[in-house]
């Protein structure tokens, strides 16, 4: 059995599917953890959700956490229009993938799936979350501050707050060289968002997946057909 963690797919279905089937060759006994942001920015948000749901239906052990973009799409679909939801270009790609003109038209099964996503997960040796925690907060507040857990970009890691578990997160696109360094050093907190969706940035444009027991890092380049996105 292997335990894999990756994050921030952002609609890059071809890349993610090739990683799962052609590189990892995922087996039903393996565990695959995803740290959020399945939608927006990239070309096929709906396809990513369909694929994740299908993996679970076929008996694969897939655990998905909630990301800020998943929350933003859900907010928009539920009519919370006062909250920000991506750029116009991002919105167009996302809605096009669902074949709808407005977020409220996204089929209900996708919204229910998003609503059921947890914010965090503790597994042997690791705590998983999309963005991170504000370690300055009291412990009980730190683990229930959902907005921070989805959106924080900088924090000072405190291992004592996680009972010695390492923290794995995504959210902030990080050059692959920096991710490699963090994994090599077995840092207490490791960001695994290699900015796959930013296909025009050579230092990004990868999905990073970490095997938790061997601590082996795999970097899968973006292989999507061309789509519009600004260089980051």
C-alpha positions in Angstrom: 0.0 0.0 0.0 1.2 3.5 -0.8 -0.1 6.9 0.5 0.0 9.8 -1.9 -0.8 13.5 -1.4 -1.2 16.1 -4.1 -3.1 19.4 -4.5 -4.4 22.3 -6.6 -5.5 20.5 -9.8 -7.5 23.5 -11.0 -9.2 21.7 -13.9 -6.1 20.1 -15.3 -7.8 16.7 -16.0 -5.4 15.3 -18.5 -2.4 16.0 -16.3 -4.1 14.6 -13.2 -5.4 11.5 -14.9 -2.0 10.7 -16.4 -0.4 11.1 -13.0 -2.9 8.7 -11.4 -3.0 6.1 -14.1 0.3 6.4 -16.0 2.8 7.5 -13.4 1.5 6.3 -10.0 -0.5 3.4 -11.4 -2.8 3.8 -8.5 -4.2 0.6 -6.9 -7.4 0.2 -5.0 -5.4 -0.6 -1.8 -3.4 2.7 -2.1 -4.6 5.9 -0.4 -4.8 9.2 -2.4 -5.3 12.4 -0.5 -6.0 15.7 -2.3 -5.8 19.1 -0.6 -8.4 21.1 -2.5 -8.8 23.4 -5.5 -10.1 21.1 -8.1 -11.9 23.8 -10.0 -11.3 27.3 -11.6 -8.4 28.6 -13.7 -7.9 25.5 -15.7 -9.8 24.0 -18.7 -11.9 21.2 -17.2 -13.2 21.7 -13.7 -16.2 19.5 -14.3 -14.0 16.7 -15.7 -11.8 16.7 -12.6 -14.9 16.4 -10.3 -16.3 13.6 -12.5 -13.0 11.8 -12.4 -12.6 12.1 -8.6 -16.2 10.9 -8.1 -15.6 8.0 -10.5 -12.5 6.9 -8.7 -14.4 6.6 -5.4 -17.3 4.7 -7.1 -14.8 2.2 -8.5 -13.5 1.5 -5.0 -10.3 3.6 -4.9 -9.4 5.1 -1.5 -9.6 8.8 -2.4 -10.0 11.5 0.3 -10.6 15.1 -0.9 -10.3 18.2 1.2 -11.9 21.6 0.5 -9.9 24.4 -1.1 -10.7 28.1 -1.4 -11.6 27.8 -5.1 -14.0 25.0 -4.3 -15.6 27.2 -1.7 -15.8 30.1 -4.0 -17.5 28.1 -6.7 -20.0 26.7 -4.2 -20.7 30.2 -2.8 -21.4 31.5 -6.3 -23.7 28.6 -7.1 -25.6 29.1 -3.8 -26.2 32.8 -4.5 -23.7 34.3 -2.2 -22.9 36.8 -4.9 -21.3 39.4 -2.5 -18.3 37.1 -2.3 -15.5 37.2 -4.9 -15.4 34.4 -7.4 -12.3 34.2 -9.7 -11.6 36.4 -12.7 -13.9 36.7 -15.7 -11.6 34.5 -17.8 -11.5 31.9 -15.0 -15.3 32.0 -14.6 -15.8 31.5 -18.3 -13.6 28.4 -18.5 -15.3 26.9 -15.4 -18.8 27.5 -16.6 -18.0 26.2 -20.1 -16.7 23.0 -18.6 -20.1 22.5 -16.9 -22.0 23.5 -20.0 -23.9 26.3 -18.2 -24.2 30.1 -18.4 -24.3 30.8 -14.6 -23.0 29.1 -11.5 -26.6 28.6 -10.2 -27.1 26.2 -13.1 -24.3 23.8 -12.1 -26.0 20.4 -11.4 -26.8 19.7 -7.8 -24.7 16.5 -7.4 -21.5 18.6 -7.9 -22.6 21.2 -5.4 -23.5 18.5 -2.8 -20.1 16.9 -3.3 -18.4 20.2 -2.7 -20.5 20.9 0.4 -19.4 17.6 1.9 -15.7 18.3 1.6 -13.9 18.5 5.0 -11.5 21.3 5.8 -8.7 19.2 7.4 -7.6 15.7 8.1 -5.2 14.0 10.5 -3.6 10.8 9.4 -0.7 8.9 10.9 2.3 11.3 10.8 0.6 14.1 9.0 -2.0 16.8 9.2 -3.5 17.8 5.8 -5.2 21.1 5.0 -5.6 23.3 2.0 -3.7 26.5 3.0 -2.5 26.2 6.5 -3.2 27.4 10.0 -2.7 30.6 12.0 -0.5 29.1 14.7 -0.8 32.3 16.8 -4.4 31.4 17.6 -5.4 29.2 20.6 -5.4 25.6 19.6 -9.1 25.1 19.6 -9.6 28.3 17.4 -6.7 27.3 15.1 -8.4 24.1 14.0 -11.9 25.7 13.5 -11.0 28.9 11.7 -12.2 27.7 8.3 -11.5 30.9 6.4 -7.9 30.9 7.5 -7.5 27.2 6.7 -8.6 27.9 3.1 -6.8 31.2 2.5 -3.7 31.8 4.7 -0.6 32.4 2.6 2.1 32.8 5.3 2.4 31.3 8.8 5.1 30.2 11.3 4.9 26.5 11.8 4.6 25.2 15.4 5.0 21.4 15.5 3.8 21.2 19.1 0.3 22.3 17.9 0.0 19.2 15.8 1.3 16.7 18.3 4.5 16.2 16.2 2.7 15.6 12.9 4.1 17.2 9.8 1.8 19.7 8.0 1.1 19.2 4.2 -0.7 22.0 2.4 -1.3 23.6 -1.0 -2.8 27.0 -2.0 0.4 29.0 -2.8 2.0 28.2 -6.1 5.6 27.3 -5.3 8.5 26.7 -7.7 9.4 23.1 -8.0 12.9 23.7 -6.8 11.6 25.0 -3.5 9.3 22.0 -3.1 12.1 19.6 -3.8 14.2 21.4 -1.1 11.4 21.1 1.5 10.9 17.4 0.8 14.7 16.7 0.9 15.0 18.5 4.3 11.8 16.7 5.5 10.5 20.1 6.7 7.8 20.3 9.3 5.5 22.1 6.9 5.6 21.4 3.2 3.6 23.2 0.5 2.9 20.9 -2.5 1.2 23.4 -4.8 3.5 23.4 -7.8 1.2 25.7 -9.8 0.2 23.1 -12.4 -2.4 25.3 -14.0 0.2 28.0 -14.8 1.4 26.4 -18.0 3.4 29.4 -19.1 5.6 29.4 -16.0 8.4 26.9 -16.4 9.3 27.0 -12.7 5.7 26.0 -11.9 3.3 24.1 -14.3 3.5 20.7 -12.5 1.5 18.6 -10.2 3.6 17.6 -7.2 2.7 14.3 -5.4 4.4 13.1 -2.3 4.5 9.4 -1.2 4.3 9.7 2.5 6.1 6.5 3.6 9.1 6.7 1.2 9.0 10.5 1.2 9.5 10.3 -2.6 8.4 13.4 -4.6 7.0 13.0 -8.1 6.6 16.0 -10.4 4.1 15.6 -13.3 4.3 18.4 -16.0 1.2 20.0 -17.3 0.1 18.2 -20.4 -3.2 20.0 -21.1 -4.2 21.2 -24.5 -3.6 25.0 -24.8 -6.0 27.2 -22.7 -5.9 30.8 -21.8 -4.2 31.8 -18.6 -1.9 34.7 -17.6 1.7 34.1 -16.7 2.0 34.3 -13.0 
